[in-house]
Amino acid sequence: MSRISVRGFAVASATAVTTVGAVVGVATGDPSSNDLETTASGATLLTDIPVGDQAQVQSASLTQQADAIVHAADADAKRSAEEAARLQAAEDAKSKKAEAEKAKAEADAKAKADREAKDAASRSAARDAGDFEVKSSYTVAQVKAIAQQMVPSGQFQCFSNIINQESTWNYQAVNSSSGAYGLVQALPGSKMATAGADWRTNPATQIKWGLNYMNERYGSPCGAWNFHQANGWY
């Protein structure tokens, strides 16, 4: 026997119990009743419900079953949508992180290349002191022209700023207080002998020494100029 349950009722299928006699057979111990399923304790069979109410009970049962199916389907759809959204958000976050890391790596590589190029430029002069003809004397214009050919173009303005402050481009300038000498005001002036024995009279030799000094101590003439501006000396 099949049964339809509605809000606690066990409603017997009309195909399982078709006559009142079948029910009576259960009560009298008719052996044929063995083919019938024993009704659960406290359950009510469709045959126990007034005939006029049976159609209403069956209709309510079908409606509630349909509502339960729709509710379950909605819950499954909601869970599926939430899971899909979670997976998409995780994928988007992963993609954004990868893009950010790639952009950072590219920026770091470019910055490194720029620094290396700048350092290389600041440490290599276009011409050496020995490339210039030695003269008995030099004008300020001539000294500047030599410096422009020896100092990298990207560093020349910083180098020029320091020379303007220290000696106003006078390669024979002497500080009366300290004895500092030359374009870069080396102290003592004899330090410049490492660049050439003619350090007293050759501005190219002084420029060579001064450029090396700025590169070694401050990284570049611009590094030296930044320090000079902050401290008044370098």
C-alpha positions in Angstrom: 0.0 0.0 0.0 1.3 3.5 -0.8 0.6 6.5 1.4 0.7 10.4 0.9 1.8 12.4 4.0 0.4 15.9 4.6 1.2 17.8 7.9 1.3 14.6 10.0 -1.5 12.8 8.2 -0.9 9.4 6.6 -3.3 9.5 3.7 -3.9 6.1 2.1 -3.8 5.8 -1.7 -7.2 5.3 -3.3 -5.7 2.4 -5.3 -4.7 0.5 -2.1 -8.0 0.6 -0.3 -11.0 0.8 -2.6 -13.9 -0.6 -0.6 -15.1 -0.5 3.0 -15.0 -4.3 3.0 -11.2 -4.2 2.6 -11.0 -2.2 5.8 -13.4 -4.5 7.6 -11.2 -7.4 6.5 -8.3 -5.9 8.5 -10.6 -5.7 11.6 -11.8 -9.3 11.4 -8.4 -10.8 10.8 -9.0 -11.6 7.1 -5.8 -13.3 5.9 -5.9 -11.1 2.8 -5.2 -8.2 5.1 -1.5 -9.3 5.2 -1.1 -7.5 1.8 -2.0 -4.3 3.5 0.6 -2.1 5.3 -0.1 -1.5 9.0 -1.0 2.1 9.6 1.5 4.0 11.8 0.3 4.9 15.3 -1.7 8.0 15.4 -2.0 8.3 11.6 -5.3 9.0 9.8 -6.2 7.2 6.6 -7.8 8.9 3.6 -10.7 6.5 4.2 -11.1 7.9 7.7 -11.6 11.4 6.3 -15.1 12.4 5.3 -15.6 11.9 1.6 -16.4 15.6 1.0 -13.0 16.6 2.4 -10.8 14.1 0.7 -10.3 16.2 -2.5 -9.3 19.2 -0.5 -6.7 17.2 1.5 -5.2 15.7 -1.6 -5.1 19.2 -3.3 -3.3 20.7 -0.2 -0.8 17.8 -0.2 0.1 18.4 -3.8 0.4 22.2 -3.3 2.7 21.7 -0.3 4.9 19.2 -2.1 5.2 21.6 -5.1 6.1 24.5 -2.7 8.8 22.3 -1.0 10.3 21.4 -4.4 10.4 25.1 -5.5 11.9 26.1 -2.1 14.6 23.5 -2.4 15.4 24.5 -6.0 15.7 28.1 -4.9 18.0 27.2 -2.1 20.2 25.2 -4.4 20.3 28.0 -7.0 21.3 30.5 -4.3 24.1 28.3 -3.0 25.4 27.7 -6.6 25.3 31.5 -7.3 27.2 32.2 -4.0 29.8 29.6 -4.8 30.3 30.9 -8.3 30.6 34.5 -7.0 33.2 33.4 -4.4 35.2 31.5 -7.0 35.1 34.5 -9.4 36.2 36.9 -6.7 39.1 34.6 -5.8 40.1 34.4 -9.5 39.8 38.2 -9.9 42.0 38.8 -6.8 44.6 36.4 -8.1 44.7 38.1 -11.5 45.0 41.6 -9.9 47.8 40.4 -7.6 49.7 38.9 -10.6 49.2 42.2 -12.6 50.4 44.3 -9.7 53.5 42.1 -9.2 54.3 42.2 -12.9 53.9 46.0 -13.0 56.2 46.4 -9.9 58.8 44.1 -11.4 58.8 46.1 -14.6 59.1 49.4 -12.7 61.9 48.1 -10.6 63.8 46.8 -13.6 63.4 50.2 -15.4 64.5 52.1 -12.2 67.5 49.8 -12.0 68.4 50.3 -15.6 68.1 54.1 -15.2 70.3 54.1 -12.2 72.9 52.1 -13.9 72.9 54.3 -16.9 73.1 57.4 -14.8 76.0 56.0 -12.7 77.8 54.9 -15.8 77.4 58.4 -17.3 78.5 60.1 -14.2 81.6 58.0 -14.0 82.8 58.3 -17.5 84.1 61.5 -19.0 83.9 62.1 -22.7 87.6 63.2 -22.8 90.5 62.9 -20.5 92.8 65.7 -19.2 95.6 64.6 -21.5 93.4 65.2 -24.6 93.7 69.0 -24.3 96.6 71.2 -25.5 98.5 72.7 -22.6 98.6 76.5 -22.6 100.4 79.1 -20.5 97.1 80.6 -19.4 93.3 80.0 -19.8 90.3 82.2 -19.9 87.1 81.4 -18.0 85.4 80.5 -21.3 88.2 78.1 -22.2 88.1 76.4 -18.8 84.4 76.0 -19.1 84.7 74.5 -22.6 87.2 72.0 -21.3 84.9 71.0 -18.4 81.9 70.6 -20.8 84.0 68.0 -22.7 85.2 66.2 -19.6 82.1 66.2 -17.4 79.0 64.0 -18.6 76.3 66.3 -19.9 73.8 65.2 -17.3 76.1 66.2 -14.5 77.7 69.3 -15.9 75.2 71.8 -14.4 75.8 70.4 -10.9 79.6 70.5 -11.5 79.3 74.1 -12.7 77.3 75.1 -9.7 80.0 73.8 -7.4 82.8 75.6 -9.3 80.9 78.8 -9.3 80.6 78.6 -5.5 84.1 77.5 -4.9 86.3 79.5 -7.3 84.1 81.3 -9.9 86.1 79.3 -12.6 89.5 80.6 -11.6 91.9 77.7 -11.9 94.5 79.6 -9.8 92.2 80.7 -7.0 93.6 80.4 -3.5 91.7 80.6 -0.2 93.5 83.0 2.0 92.3 81.3 5.2 92.7 77.7 4.4 95.0 77.6 1.5 92.5 75.5 -0.6 93.5 75.8 -4.3 92.2 75.7 -7.8 88.8 75.3 -9.5 87.5 72.8 -7.0 89.4 74.3 -4.0 91.2 71.1 -3.0 92.7 71.2 0.5 95.6 70.9 0.3 96.0 71.6 -3.4 98.7 69.0 -3.6 96.0 66.3 -3.5 95.4 67.0 -7.2 98.9 65.7 -8.0 97.2 62.2 -8.2 95.6 63.5 -11.5 98.8 65.1 -12.9 102.0 66.9 -11.9 100.7 70.1 -13.6 97.8 70.5 -11.2 98.8 74.1 -10.3 98.6 75.4 -13.9 96.4 73.0 -15.9 92.6 73.3 -15.4 92.0 70.0 -17.2 94.1 68.2 -14.5 92.1 70.0 -11.8 88.8 69.1 -13.5 89.8 65.5 -13.7 90.7 65.3 -10.0 87.6 67.2 -9.0 85.3 64.9 -11.1 86.9 61.8 -9.6 86.6 63.2 -6.1 82.8 63.9 -6.5 82.1 60.5 -8.0 84.0 58.6 -5.3 82.7 60.6 -2.3 79.2 61.5 -3.4 78.4 59.2 -6.3 78.3 62.0 -8.9 78.7 65.8 -9.2 74.9 66.2 -8.6 75.3 64.2 -5.4 78.2 66.5 -4.4 76.1 69.6 -5.2 73.2 68.3 -3.1 75.5 67.9 -0.2 77.1 71.4 -0.9 73.7 73.0 -0.8 72.9 71.5 2.6 76.3 72.1 4.2 78.0 74.9 2.4 81.0 72.7 1.6 81.6 69.3 0.0 
